[in-house]
Amino acid sequence: MIDKAEIKCRFKRSVNSYEENAPVQKRIADHLCELLQSALDYRPERVLEIGCGTGLLTRNIQTLTKEKGLYVNDLVEEMCITTATRYDLPLSHCLVGDIEELPLPGEFDLLVSASTFQWFASPHETFHKLASHLQKGRLLVFSTFGPRNMTELRQFATNGLHYLSREELSFCLSHDFEILSFEEQTDKLYFPKAVEVLRHLKKTGVNAGSTDRHWTKRTLEYFSRCYEKDAMKDSFPLTYHPFYLICRKK
């Protein structure tokens, strides 16, 4: 089970440290926007960004819609308000809460999201809900993470996320959406020490599961020794495995 309360606390703690420690997420947001601009064959009037965080994607998509046409959502109120304020959005367009449970105001003609949908507890049901708030023939454009995400930490995450495979994700979308494009990449960060990997996870709020355990000197030493098996000399890798999808509502 995905503990949304823990996710909320984790990201709330990272509000002030997220952007400077999230280079992969920034690259993902930039590439997703490039794909969106290439695919968009209409000017959307009412756009919802799901999981806006501190606004890495928001700044790129704001120009795609008419003035005051952008709505932002995030599980963490501080992140949502920070983004709305930074980009001069009405606070009434700041939708705080879990997108899986949150009532949405009417229909949109574009739904976008970067690095968020991997947190869905019920992806099939949630995609169906999102489709009900998207106009027919309009686009859902998003990135999420695939099964090779953070593989280096899998042995330390006793209750890690289940990242959907390409086939699983396609199936969840198939009832309501036509998949126009499905792209995947891998991106790696490298750290001088194993403990720096844990600091990166803490400062961005992301992890592969229960890596937020209570760490002692002994468990940290064990973590470092195990990690060294897959590490290059003086360099500890962390793999990100982003998926990029462009979908049209049937």
N, C-alpha and C positions, 0 to 999 in steps of 0.2 A: 504494500500500500504506500502511496505517496503522501507524506506528511506535509500538507500545505501550510500548516502553522509554522513548522520548522523552516520551510522554504521562505516564508514571509520574513521570519526573524533573521535568517541568514542574509537575505538581500537588503533588508533594512540596515543591517550593520555595515553593508558595503556601499551605501549611497555615496559617500565622499571619496571612496578609494576605487570605485569600479572602473571609471573611464581610463585612468592612467595604467591600469593593470589588465585591460581587456583588449589587447591588440588584435587577437583573432576575431573577437566579436565585432570589432570595428571593420575589419576586412570583409567579414561576412555581410555586414549591413551595407557596405559600399557595393559589393558585388550583387547583392540582392536588388539594390536600387537600379543598377545597370540592366539587369535582366527585366525588371519591371518596366523601365522606360522603353526597352526594345519591344516588349509585348503589348504595351498599352496602346490600343487603337481608338480610344475615346478619352475625353476629359472628364474625370470623375468629379461629381459635385458633393458627394458625402462619403468620406473615407474614415475607416476605423483602423487604427494601429493597435494591435493586441500585444501586450507585454512591452510597452515603450521603454521601460527602464529609464536611463538618464538621457535618452534622446539621440542615440547613435544613428538610428534610421530616420527618426522624425525630421531631422534637419534636411534630409535628402528628399523626403516625399512631400514636404509642406508646399513646395512650389507646384506640385502636380494637380492640386485641386483649387477650387475657388476660395476666396477669402472666407474664413470662419467655417470652412467645410470639413476640417480635420478634427476627429475625435481621437483621444488617446486613452488607453486602458493600461493599468498595471495592478498587480496584487498588492504592491506596497504603496501606500498613500503618499509617502514622502517622495518617492520616485516619480509618481504620476504628476504631482503638483509641481515638482521641480521642472519637469519637462514642459508642462503647460505654461508655466511662468516664463521659462527660457525662450519659448517660441511664440509668446504672446497669444496663447489660445485662451478662450473663455473658460473659466473654471467649471462652467456647466458642461463643457466638452471633455472634462476629466472624469473618466469612469473608473472608479476605484473598486477593486475586488477581483475575485477568482472568475475568470471568463467562463468557466464551466458552470458556474452557479448564478452569475450576475445577469439580471434582466437587462436587455439591450433596447435602446430607444429607436424603434422603427427599423427601416431598411437602409442599407448602404449600397453604393455601387462599386466599392473597392474595399477589400479586407487585406491587410498586410501584417506581417509579423516576422521578426528576426530572433532566432535562438530562444524560442519560448515553448513551442508545442511539445517538446520532449517531456514537459511537466504534466501533460494531460493524464488524468487518472482514467478517463473513459474517452479515448480518442474517437471511436466510431460515433458515439452519441454526441460528442462535442462538435465534430465536423457537421453532423446533421443539424445541430442547433445553429451553427454559423451560417449554413446554407439557407436556413429559414429567415435570416436577416440580411441576405444578399440578393440583389435583383437578378432575375433570370438573365443569363448570358454574360454576366459580369465576373470579374476576376477575384480569386483568392490567391495571393502571392506570399509565399513564406519560406523560411529556412528552419530546419530543425537538425537534430543530430542522429547519425546512424550507429550501427552496432559496434563499430571500431572506435567509438568515442572514448577517450581516456582508458584505453585498454591496459595501460601500465598500472592503473590503480585497482583493477578489477579484483585482484586477490585480497585487497585490503578492505573492500566494500562488501560487507556481509549482507547488506540490504540495498544494493545499488539499483539504479534506474534500469528498466527494461527499455532499451532503445529499439524502436520498431525497425524492422528490415525494410528494404525497398518494396518487397512483395506485401508485407503486412500493412505498410502505410498506403500503398496503392489500393488495397482492398478496403481499408477504412474510408477512403475517399470515393470509391467507385459508385456508391448509391446516388450521390448528389452532384458529383463533379466529373468533368472530363479533364484528364491530366494532359496539358499541352506541352509541358516541358518538365523533365526530371533530371537534375544534374547533381553529381556528388563530387566532393573533393576530400583531400586530407591536408591538414595543416599542423605543423608541430611547433611547439615552443621548447626551448632548451634552458635549463637552469644549472647553476654551478654546484648546487647541493640539493640533496633530496628534500631537505626541510623547506627549501625555497618553493618547491612544488606545492606544499601544504599552505605556505603563506599566500601564494598566488590564488589558490582556491578560496581561502578566507577573504581576501581582498576583493574578489569578484563575486562571491556568494555562490559560486557553482561548485559542484563536486559530483563524484560518481556514486554517491551513497553515504555510507556511514564513516567517511574519512574524517568527520568531525568528532571522533571518539576522544576520550580524555587521554592525551598523549603524555607519557612519562619519558625519562631519559632512556630507559630500557626499550620501550616500544618504538621510540624514534630511531634507536640504533638498529633494531630489527628491521624497521621500515627501510632504512638506508641500505642495509646489507642485501635485502631482497631486491630492492630497486636496482642495485648495482649490476645484477645479473643481466639486465636488459639495457643498461646505460653505456654510453660511450665514455671514454676516459674524460673525467672532469666535466661531464655534460649529461644531465638527466632530462630525458625527453618527456613531453606530454603531448599526446595525439588528440587532435580534434577532427571529427569526421562529419562535416556539414552536408546536408541535403538541401537542394534548392528546388522548389516546385512552383510552377505556374498552372493554375487550375481555373477552368471556366464552369460556372454553375450550369447544370443541364436545364 
